């Protein structure tokens, strides 16, 4: 199943924001799948467009502090959004943000975020029912329990998993984070949740690990709070990415079979990604395909339901990576003859 609604997105230009996360990353992917000579005629079997808003304040408070959520429902909202989306520099000047070009007030962005989180939660139900589901949205893994950053004001991964867990849909889960940037917010939020293991494979240097591990007061920088397994890939060592990822998956499997694997399938490790902070890692298109298919097959062989979110991906070429994997995976899921990625 692929979950996608053209309205369940954050269209940054509408808010005067210049972050290069393009709407076409998702729309081009769906258009390519619909144009596929086999999958196009079978869209009713794999495409889900209904993403109602089902997340409330109580759900957010499982993953975030009550104080932080209270600030989002009050006059601090705009300043919290400016912080999370890095819209102001240290000198107090707007950064990648021009309010005069906005079509909507910045504060309305929160409604978009809540709908996206709803998609990540609904994704879990589809994965448990079908075995595989992929949401062209979500992956806001940099939002910490008490603050947002890295273009993430709220953490859909932890919110969705903890809601599903509270409802009894799942008890145990894995988070497999493949985004270029370390899943720091998720690691902190789930650090004390013993039944959910977190794995992140990411750039060994650069954001968000470009600040000291400890602050001047001796406390740990929240971006350095460890997950269950963290794998940093130094620049130039991309050939070790797949083997190290597979070693991590085997380690997780040794801890027991989970009820669900939540895969943060960011495509920003791709060598054509256009976000400057993704520069330290450059996987080829083939390496990205191998990454995704190996994770899929590892989980499928162990009969572990898998829920994927799109996460990071910036620029004109990102959609290619989603598309090559989804063409392959949907053909598998629908038990159709194999086809090579386009």
GIPE-V230352 format. One record per residue. N is the residue number from 1. RES is the residue in one small letter. NEAR is the number of other C-alpha atoms within 12 Angstrom. D_FIRST is the distance of its C-alpha to the first C-alpha in whole Angstrom. Layout:
((N;RES;NEAR;D_FIRST) (N;RES;NEAR;D_FIRST))
This chain:
((1;x;39;0) (2;x;45;4) (3;x;45;6) (4;x;40;10) (5;x;26;13) (6;x;27;16) (7;x;24;18) (8;x;32;16) (9;x;36;18) (10;x;40;22) (11;x;32;24) (12;x;31;26) (13;x;26;29) (14;x;26;29) (15;x;30;31) (16;x;27;33) (17;x;33;31) (18;x;26;31) (19;x;29;29) (20;x;29;27) (21;x;32;23) (22;x;30;23) (23;x;30;20) (24;x;26;20) (25;x;37;18) (26;x;44;15) (27;x;27;16) (28;x;25;17) (29;x;37;14) (30;x;35;12) (31;x;23;15) (32;x;28;16) (33;x;35;12) (34;x;25;13) (35;x;18;17) (36;x;24;16) (37;x;15;18) (38;x;23;15) (39;x;34;12) (40;x;20;14) (41;x;14;15) (42;x;20;11) (43;x;26;10) (44;x;15;10) (45;x;21;8) (46;x;32;4) (47;x;29;6) (48;x;24;7) (49;x;23;10) (50;x;21;12) (51;x;31;13) (52;x;24;16) (53;x;21;19) (54;x;25;19) (55;x;30;21) (56;x;21;25) (57;x;25;28) (58;x;19;28) (59;x;31;24) (60;x;39;26) (61;x;29;29) (62;x;32;27) (63;x;41;26) (64;x;34;29) (65;x;25;33) (66;x;19;34) (67;x;18;36) (68;x;27;34) (69;x;32;32) (70;x;20;35) (71;x;23;36) (72;x;34;32) (73;x;22;33) (74;x;15;37) (75;x;13;39) (76;x;17;38) (77;x;26;34) (78;x;25;35) (79;x;23;37) (80;x;33;34) (81;x;36;32) (82;x;36;34) (83;x;26;34) (84;x;30;31) (85;x;37;30) (86;x;27;34) (87;x;31;35) (88;x;22;39) (89;x;14;41) (90;x;10;43) (91;x;8;46) (92;x;11;44) (93;x;13;43) (94;x;20;40) (95;x;20;38) (96;x;22;35) (97;x;27;35) (98;x;24;37) (99;x;23;38) (100;x;15;40) (101;x;17;37) (102;x;20;34) (103;x;18;33) (104;x;22;32) (105;x;22;34) (106;x;32;32) (107;x;26;32) (108;x;23;29) (109;x;36;27) (110;x;32;26) (111;x;29;25) (112;x;33;22) (113;x;39;22) (114;x;36;21) (115;x;33;18) (116;x;46;17) (117;x;46;17) (118;x;41;16) (119;x;44;13) (120;x;50;13) (121;x;47;14) (122;x;42;11) (123;x;48;9) (124;x;45;11) (125;x;34;11) (126;x;29;7) (127;x;36;8) (128;x;27;11) (129;x;19;10) (130;x;25;8) (131;x;33;9) (132;x;38;7) (133;x;41;5) (134;x;50;6) (135;x;51;8) (136;x;49;11) (137;x;49;14) (138;x;50;15) (139;x;52;17) (140;x;44;21) (141;x;54;22) (142;x;43;26) (143;x;44;27) (144;x;42;29) (145;x;36;30) (146;x;30;33) (147;x;38;32) (148;x;36;30) (149;x;31;30) (150;x;35;28) (151;x;39;27) (152;x;39;25) (153;x;45;27) (154;x;51;25) (155;x;50;22) (156;x;50;19) (157;x;59;18) (158;x;49;21) (159;x;45;21) (160;x;46;18) (161;x;46;19) (162;x;36;22) (163;x;32;21) (164;x;33;19) (165;x;26;22) (166;x;18;24) (167;x;15;22) (168;x;13;22) (169;x;23;18) (170;x;28;19) (171;x;23;23) (172;x;28;22) (173;x;39;20) (174;x;45;20) (175;x;47;19) (176;x;49;19) (177;x;52;20) (178;x;48;20) (179;x;44;21) (180;x;50;25) (181;x;47;26) (182;x;50;27) (183;x;54;25) (184;x;46;28) (185;x;45;27) (186;x;51;25) (187;x;39;27) (188;x;33;30) (189;x;41;28) (190;x;35;27) (191;x;28;30) (192;x;17;31) (193;x;25;28) (194;x;18;29) (195;x;25;26) (196;x;36;24) (197;x;43;24) (198;x;47;24) (199;x;41;24) (200;x;41;24) (201;x;43;25) (202;x;48;27) (203;x;37;30) (204;x;28;33) (205;x;25;35) (206;x;24;34) (207;x;27;33) (208;x;31;32) (209;x;28;34) (210;x;18;37) (211;x;16;39) (212;x;20;41) (213;x;18;40) (214;x;16;42) (215;x;13;44) (216;x;10;48) (217;x;9;48) (218;x;9;46) (219;x;13;43) (220;x;16;40) (221;x;22;38) (222;x;32;35) (223;x;37;33) (224;x;29;34) (225;x;29;34) (226;x;28;32) (227;x;32;29) (228;x;32;29) (229;x;31;29) (230;x;34;29) (231;x;34;29) (232;x;33;31) (233;x;32;31) (234;x;21;34) (235;x;23;35) (236;x;18;35) (237;x;19;34) (238;x;29;30) (239;x;21;31) (240;x;22;31) (241;x;35;27) (242;x;28;25) (243;x;21;28) (244;x;25;28) (245;x;32;25) (246;x;28;25) (247;x;22;28) (248;x;31;26) (249;x;39;23) (250;x;20;26) (251;x;20;28) (252;x;29;25) (253;x;24;25) (254;x;13;28) (255;x;19;28) (256;x;19;26) (257;x;27;22) (258;x;28;20) (259;x;33;18) (260;x;41;15) (261;x;46;15) (262;x;54;14) (263;x;47;14) (264;x;47;16) (265;x;50;15) (266;x;42;18) (267;x;51;19) (268;x;46;23) (269;x;46;24) (270;x;40;24) (271;x;31;28) (272;x;27;27) (273;x;36;26) (274;x;26;28) (275;x;31;29) (276;x;22;32) (277;x;27;31) (278;x;33;29) (279;x;27;32) (280;x;32;33) (281;x;40;30) (282;x;32;29) (283;x;35;26) (284;x;23;26) (285;x;28;23) (286;x;24;23) (287;x;26;24) (288;x;38;21) (289;x;31;19) (290;x;26;20) (291;x;40;20) (292;x;41;16) (293;x;29;16) (294;x;25;19) (295;x;39;17) (296;x;37;14) (297;x;25;16) (298;x;27;18) (299;x;33;16) (300;x;24;15) (301;x;16;18) (302;x;22;19) (303;x;21;16) (304;x;32;15) (305;x;36;12) (306;x;42;11) (307;x;49;10) (308;x;49;10) (309;x;47;12) (310;x;48;14) (311;x;46;17) (312;x;46;20) (313;x;46;21) (314;x;36;24) (315;x;28;25) (316;x;24;25) (317;x;30;23) (318;x;39;20) (319;x;38;17) (320;x;37;18) (321;x;44;17) (322;x;47;14) (323;x;38;14) (324;x;34;15) (325;x;40;13) (326;x;44;10) (327;x;40;12) (328;x;32;13) (329;x;38;10) (330;x;38;8) (331;x;28;11) (332;x;24;12) (333;x;27;9) (334;x;23;10) (335;x;14;13) (336;x;15;15) (337;x;15;18) (338;x;16;17) (339;x;20;18) (340;x;16;20) (341;x;25;18) (342;x;22;20))
